[in-house]
Amino acid sequence: MPAFPGVCYDDAALVAFPPDGSRAEFLYARMIERLARSVEEIIQGCSSHLEFEKGVARLSQRLRASSRVAPELYCIYFDLLKAVRGGTKQGIASGGDES
């Protein structure tokens, strides 16, 4: 997870108000890191069964390198999860797009 030197939030502070820019940055970075880690685990878990398109295989690196994540990426992620749960190899290899 991206480092925030000297910043430590407990669960109560993370959901507290008033809004706090540094807390928002921290939460966003944590969300992106967890999304990237999840995508990485899906790809690693499925890679012995199929070959991923290059764009899908690099998705976790792209997530971590991005300063902003396009909303479409969340759609791709949920399509990917749906394909994994449904066991459709074609859908998984293309990032969840079975059309």
C-alpha positions in Angstrom: 0.0 0.0 0.0 1.3 3.5 -0.7 3.1 5.0 2.2 1.9 8.0 4.1 4.7 8.8 6.4 3.6 9.7 9.9 -0.1 9.1 9.1 -2.0 6.5 11.0 -5.8 6.2 11.1 -7.8 4.0 13.3 -11.2 2.7 11.9 -13.2 5.4 13.8 -11.0 8.2 12.3 -11.4 6.8 8.8 -15.2 7.2 8.9 -15.3 10.4 11.1 -16.3 13.8 9.9 -15.6 16.6 9.0 -14.0 15.8 5.7 -10.2 15.6 5.6 -8.2 15.7 2.4 -5.3 13.6 3.7 -7.7 11.0 5.0 -9.5 11.0 1.6 -6.1 10.5 -0.1 -5.2 7.6 2.3 -8.6 5.9 1.7 -8.3 6.2 -2.0 -4.8 4.8 -2.1 -5.9 1.9 0.1 -8.9 1.2 -2.1 -6.7 1.2 -5.3 -4.1 -1.0 -3.6 -6.7 -3.5 -2.5 -8.3 -3.5 -6.0 -4.9 -4.1 -7.6 -4.1 -6.9 -5.2 -7.5 -8.6 -5.9 -7.0 -8.3 -9.6 -3.5 -9.8 -9.2 -4.8 -12.7 -7.2 -7.5 -13.5 -9.8 -5.0 -13.4 -12.6 -2.4 -15.5 -10.7 -5.1 -18.0 -9.7 -6.4 -18.4 -13.2 -3.1 -18.2 -15.2 -2.5 -21.9 -15.0 -5.8 -22.6 -16.8 -5.7 -19.9 -19.5 -3.7 -17.2 -21.2 -4.7 -13.6 -20.5 -4.7 -10.8 -23.0 -1.8 -8.5 -22.4 -4.0 -5.6 -21.2 -5.7 -7.8 -18.6 -2.4 -9.3 -17.4 -1.0 -5.8 -16.8 -4.1 -4.5 -15.1 -2.8 -4.6 -11.5 0.3 -2.6 -12.5 -1.8 -0.1 -14.4 -4.0 0.4 -11.3 -1.0 1.0 -9.0 0.6 3.4 -11.5 -2.6 5.5 -12.0 -3.3 8.7 -10.2 -7.0 8.3 -11.1 -8.9 5.2 -12.1 -11.5 5.4 -14.8 -15.0 4.3 -13.6 -15.0 1.7 -16.5 -12.2 -0.1 -14.7 -14.6 -1.0 -11.9 -17.0 -2.4 -14.4 -14.2 -4.5 -16.0 -13.3 -5.7 -12.5 -16.8 -6.8 -11.6 -17.2 -8.5 -15.0 -14.0 -10.3 -14.4 -15.3 -11.5 -11.0 -18.5 -12.6 -12.6 -16.6 -14.6 -15.2 -14.4 -16.2 -12.6 -17.4 -17.2 -10.5 -19.2 -18.5 -13.6 -16.1 -20.4 -14.8 -16.2 -19.0 -18.3 -12.6 -19.2 -19.6 -13.2 -16.9 -22.6 -14.8 -14.2 -20.3 -11.9 -14.5 -17.8 -9.1 -14.2 -20.4 -10.7 -11.1 -22.0 -11.2 -9.4 -18.7 -14.8 -10.4 -18.2 -16.1 -9.3 -21.5 -17.9 -12.2 -23.0 -19.6 -10.4 -25.8 
